[in-house]
Amino acid sequence: MVIRIGNNYQKEGIALKFRVFVLALALTVLLTGGCTNILDKVTKRGQESAAPAVANKTGENPAQSQSQEFGLKVLQQALLDSQNVKLVAQDTGQSLALDEAKRKDLVKYLGDAGELKESNELAQVVGSADFPAYQIKLEDKNLQLDVYDQLRFGAGSDNVRHYYMEKGDVWKSLEKWLPPRAYQESMLGYLFKAGKVTVKGGIFAEETDQTPARNAILRSIRSVQLQSTTLPQDAGDPLNITFTVSGKKYTLLVYADYLTYRNATYKLPQGKQNIENLLSPG
């Protein structure tokens, strides 16, 4: 009898322990799952807040990410510390060393900039920066600013690049510090003023508006050392590129290896192919 009672007690004790174990296990799974869900939500929320925001308008992006703030702060500090900051106008070949006062002005203006992600619109601007294609080079820091237009610029080193939008103070300052020289009508650089550019010939059966690519077309031609020559009989059919400046039309005839402008002919290796590649979609 005692043994049976003892056995019953033992069985009930084992059953009780088993129920306690199962209950503890269930609570552990529930709590762990709940904590995991909460942690996931917190982590996701943190990631969302850390994601870089795209500023459509300057001043409407107060919550910049840590990476943005870090990038701008590094850029601003480098401008103050650098011993060799040069402003360059690529299209005109001008340059100017920026003194401490000018560098401090840049630092102030950059404080209002908001970071941009790459987009089709930005890629187009990057590919064809506004005349005179301003650059700010920090040669002893391996950093460079490319000022694409009156609002947007890119900055970074050879390996890292960020894109920003600001209020336009940078562009206004650069124009004041290094006004672009004016080109004579007889010079290719004069065509940077064109309000409209059309192309016909080659891959363009019909006259096609290529105004957004105006600067890129001119830079691709001016990057080659043009040599005066005579157009051969077998030059082939050209691309007709027409630039309209203040209502007046100026036409470039671009052949496979030659360029004709204002009754003069120049050697332009692979000229037609290069421009077609530049303008072809995709």
C-alpha positions as CSV (number, residue, x, y, z in Angstrom):
1,M,0.0,0.0,0.0
2,V,2.7,2.4,1.0
3,I,4.6,1.4,-2.1
4,R,1.5,2.1,-4.3
5,I,1.0,5.4,-2.6
6,G,4.8,6.2,-3.1
7,N,4.5,5.2,-6.7
8,N,1.5,7.4,-7.2
9,Y,3.3,10.3,-5.6
10,Q,6.3,9.6,-7.8
11,K,4.1,9.4,-10.9
12,E,2.2,12.6,-10.0
13,G,5.5,14.3,-9.3
14,I,6.9,13.4,-12.7
15,A,3.7,14.5,-14.4
16,L,3.8,17.8,-12.6
17,K,7.4,18.3,-13.5
18,F,6.6,17.5,-17.2
19,R,3.7,20.0,-17.2
20,V,5.9,22.6,-15.7
21,F,8.5,21.9,-18.3
22,V,6.1,22.1,-21.2
23,L,4.6,25.4,-19.8
24,A,8.1,26.9,-19.4
25,L,9.0,25.9,-22.9
26,A,5.8,27.4,-24.3
27,L,6.4,30.6,-22.5
28,T,10.0,30.7,-23.7
29,V,8.9,30.3,-27.4
30,L,6.2,32.9,-27.0
31,L,8.4,35.4,-25.4
32,T,11.3,34.7,-27.8
33,G,9.0,35.1,-30.8
34,G,7.5,38.2,-29.3
35,C,10.9,39.8,-28.6
36,T,12.0,38.8,-32.1
37,N,9.0,40.5,-33.7
38,I,9.6,43.6,-31.6
39,L,13.3,43.6,-32.4
40,D,12.5,43.2,-36.1
41,K,10.2,46.2,-36.0
42,V,12.8,48.3,-34.1
43,T,15.6,47.3,-36.5
44,K,13.4,47.9,-39.6
45,R,12.4,51.3,-38.2
46,G,16.1,52.1,-37.5
47,Q,17.0,51.1,-41.0
48,E,14.3,53.2,-42.5
49,S,15.4,56.3,-40.6
50,A,19.0,55.7,-41.6
51,A,18.2,55.4,-45.3
52,P,19.4,58.4,-47.3
53,A,16.5,60.7,-48.3
54,V,16.2,62.3,-51.7
55,A,15.8,66.1,-51.4
56,N,13.5,67.4,-54.1
57,K,13.8,70.9,-52.7
58,T,16.6,72.2,-50.6
59,G,15.5,72.8,-47.0
60,E,12.8,70.1,-47.1
61,N,15.2,67.4,-45.9
62,P,15.9,68.1,-42.3
63,A,16.4,64.5,-41.3
64,Q,19.7,63.6,-43.0
65,S,21.3,60.2,-42.4
66,Q,24.5,59.8,-40.5
67,S,26.3,58.8,-43.7
68,Q,25.1,62.1,-45.3
69,E,26.2,64.2,-42.4
70,F,29.5,62.4,-42.3
71,G,30.1,62.9,-46.0
72,L,29.3,66.6,-45.9
73,K,31.4,67.2,-42.8
74,V,34.4,65.5,-44.3
75,L,34.0,67.6,-47.4
76,Q,33.6,70.8,-45.4
77,Q,36.6,70.1,-43.2
78,A,38.8,69.1,-46.1
79,L,38.0,72.5,-47.8
80,L,39.2,74.3,-44.6
81,D,42.3,72.1,-44.2
82,S,43.5,71.7,-47.8
83,Q,46.5,73.8,-48.9
84,N,45.7,73.5,-52.6
85,V,42.1,74.2,-53.7
86,K,41.7,75.0,-57.3
87,L,38.6,76.2,-59.2
88,V,38.6,75.0,-62.9
89,A,36.3,75.9,-65.8
90,Q,36.9,72.9,-68.1
91,D,35.2,74.3,-71.2
92,T,37.3,77.5,-71.2
93,G,40.5,76.2,-69.7
94,Q,40.5,78.8,-66.9
95,S,41.6,78.1,-63.3
96,L,41.8,80.0,-60.0
97,A,43.4,79.1,-56.6
98,L,40.7,79.6,-53.9
99,D,41.9,81.5,-50.9
100,E,40.8,80.9,-47.3
101,A,37.9,83.4,-47.5
102,K,36.4,81.7,-50.6
103,R,36.8,78.3,-49.1
104,K,35.0,79.4,-46.0
105,D,32.1,80.7,-48.2
106,L,31.9,77.3,-49.8
107,V,31.8,75.5,-46.5
108,K,28.9,77.7,-45.4
109,Y,26.9,77.0,-48.6
110,L,27.5,73.3,-48.5
111,G,26.0,73.2,-45.0
112,D,22.6,73.6,-46.7
113,A,23.1,70.8,-49.2
114,G,20.9,67.7,-49.3
115,E,22.1,64.4,-50.7
116,L,20.5,62.9,-53.9
117,K,20.4,59.4,-55.1
118,E,21.3,58.7,-58.7
119,S,18.4,58.9,-61.2
120,N,17.9,59.1,-64.9
121,E,17.6,62.9,-64.6
122,L,20.8,63.2,-62.6
123,A,22.7,60.9,-64.9
124,Q,21.8,63.1,-67.8
125,V,23.1,66.2,-65.9
126,V,26.3,64.4,-64.9
127,G,26.8,63.4,-68.6
128,S,26.4,67.0,-69.8
129,A,27.2,69.5,-67.1
130,D,26.3,73.2,-67.7
131,F,28.9,75.5,-69.4
132,P,31.6,76.1,-68.3
133,A,31.8,72.8,-66.4
134,Y,33.1,74.0,-63.1
135,Q,35.2,71.7,-60.9
136,I,36.7,72.3,-57.5
137,K,39.8,70.2,-57.0
138,L,41.4,69.5,-53.5
139,E,44.6,68.2,-55.0
140,D,46.3,67.4,-51.7
141,K,43.2,65.5,-50.4
142,N,42.2,63.5,-53.5
143,L,38.8,65.1,-53.4
144,Q,36.9,66.8,-56.2
145,L,33.5,68.7,-56.6
146,D,31.9,68.6,-60.0
147,V,29.3,71.4,-60.3
148,Y,26.8,70.0,-62.8
149,D,24.4,73.0,-62.9
150,Q,23.1,75.8,-60.7
151,L,21.7,73.4,-58.0
152,R,23.4,70.1,-58.2
153,F,27.0,68.8,-57.7
154,G,28.9,65.6,-57.1
155,A,31.7,65.2,-54.6
156,G,34.1,62.5,-53.6
157,S,37.3,60.7,-54.4
158,D,38.2,58.3,-57.2
159,N,36.4,55.4,-55.4
160,V,33.4,57.1,-53.6
161,R,31.0,59.7,-55.0
162,H,27.9,61.4,-53.5
163,Y,25.4,63.7,-55.2
164,Y,23.9,66.8,-53.6
165,M,21.5,69.6,-54.2
166,E,21.9,73.1,-52.8
167,K,20.3,76.5,-53.1
168,G,22.4,77.8,-55.9
169,D,24.9,79.8,-53.8
170,V,27.8,77.7,-55.0
171,W,27.2,78.3,-58.7
172,K,26.7,82.1,-58.1
173,S,29.9,82.3,-56.3
174,L,31.9,80.4,-58.9
175,E,30.5,82.6,-61.7
176,K,31.6,85.7,-59.7
177,W,35.1,84.3,-58.9
178,L,35.8,82.9,-62.3
179,P,33.5,84.4,-65.0
180,P,33.7,82.2,-68.2
181,R,35.4,84.0,-71.0
182,A,33.3,84.7,-74.1
183,Y,34.0,82.8,-77.3
184,Q,34.0,84.5,-80.7
185,E,31.4,83.4,-83.2
186,S,34.0,81.7,-85.3
187,M,35.0,79.3,-82.4
188,L,33.3,76.0,-81.5
189,G,33.0,77.1,-77.9
190,Y,30.5,79.7,-79.1
191,L,28.0,76.9,-79.7
192,F,27.8,76.2,-75.9
193,K,25.2,79.1,-76.0
194,A,22.9,77.2,-78.3
195,G,19.3,77.0,-77.2
196,K,18.5,74.1,-79.5
197,V,20.4,71.3,-81.2
198,T,19.1,68.9,-83.9
199,V,20.8,66.0,-85.6
200,K,20.0,64.4,-88.9
201,G,21.8,61.6,-90.9
202,G,23.4,58.3,-90.0
203,I,21.2,56.6,-87.4
204,F,18.8,59.6,-87.5
205,A,16.7,59.3,-90.6
206,E,14.6,62.3,-89.5
207,E,15.8,65.5,-87.8
208,T,15.9,64.8,-84.1
209,D,16.1,67.2,-81.2
210,Q,19.3,66.5,-79.2
211,T,19.4,69.7,-77.1
212,P,20.0,68.0,-73.8
213,A,23.2,66.5,-75.3
214,R,24.5,69.8,-76.6
215,N,27.4,70.2,-74.2
216,A,28.4,66.5,-74.4
217,I,28.5,66.7,-78.2
218,L,30.8,69.8,-78.2
219,R,33.1,68.3,-75.5
220,S,33.5,65.1,-77.5
221,I,34.7,67.1,-80.4
222,R,36.8,69.6,-78.5
223,S,38.6,66.7,-76.7
224,V,40.4,65.9,-79.9
225,Q,43.2,68.0,-81.2
226,L,41.7,69.2,-84.5
227,Q,44.0,69.5,-87.5
228,S,43.1,71.6,-90.5
229,T,42.8,69.5,-93.7
230,T,40.9,69.0,-96.9
231,L,37.8,66.9,-97.2
232,P,38.5,63.9,-99.4
233,Q,36.1,62.8,-102.2
234,D,35.2,59.6,-100.4
235,A,34.3,61.1,-97.0
236,G,30.8,59.6,-97.1
237,D,27.6,60.9,-95.8
238,P,27.8,63.2,-92.7
239,L,25.8,63.8,-89.6
240,N,24.2,67.2,-89.8
241,I,24.3,68.8,-86.3
242,T,22.6,72.2,-86.2
243,F,23.1,74.5,-83.2
244,T,20.7,77.5,-82.9
245,V,22.1,80.5,-81.0
246,S,19.9,83.5,-80.6
247,G,17.8,82.5,-83.7
248,K,20.9,81.9,-85.9
249,K,21.8,78.4,-87.1
250,Y,25.3,77.0,-87.2
251,T,25.8,73.5,-88.8
252,L,28.5,71.0,-88.1
253,L,29.0,68.3,-90.8
254,V,30.6,65.3,-89.0
255,Y,32.0,62.5,-91.3
256,A,33.6,59.2,-90.4
257,D,37.0,60.9,-89.8
258,Y,36.4,64.6,-90.6
259,L,34.5,67.7,-89.4
260,T,33.4,70.7,-91.4
261,Y,32.5,73.9,-89.7
262,R,32.2,77.4,-91.2
263,N,33.8,76.4,-94.5
264,A,36.8,74.8,-92.8
265,T,37.6,71.1,-92.6
266,Y,39.4,69.3,-89.7
267,K,40.6,65.8,-89.1
268,L,38.3,64.1,-86.5
269,P,39.1,60.4,-86.2
270,Q,36.0,58.3,-85.7
271,G,34.0,61.5,-85.3
272,K,30.7,60.2,-86.7
273,Q,30.8,56.9,-84.9
274,N,31.7,58.5,-81.6
275,I,28.8,61.0,-81.8
276,E,26.3,58.3,-82.9
277,N,27.4,56.2,-79.9
278,L,27.0,59.2,-77.6
279,L,23.5,59.9,-78.9
280,S,22.2,56.4,-79.5
281,P,19.5,55.4,-76.9
282,G,20.6,52.9,-74.2
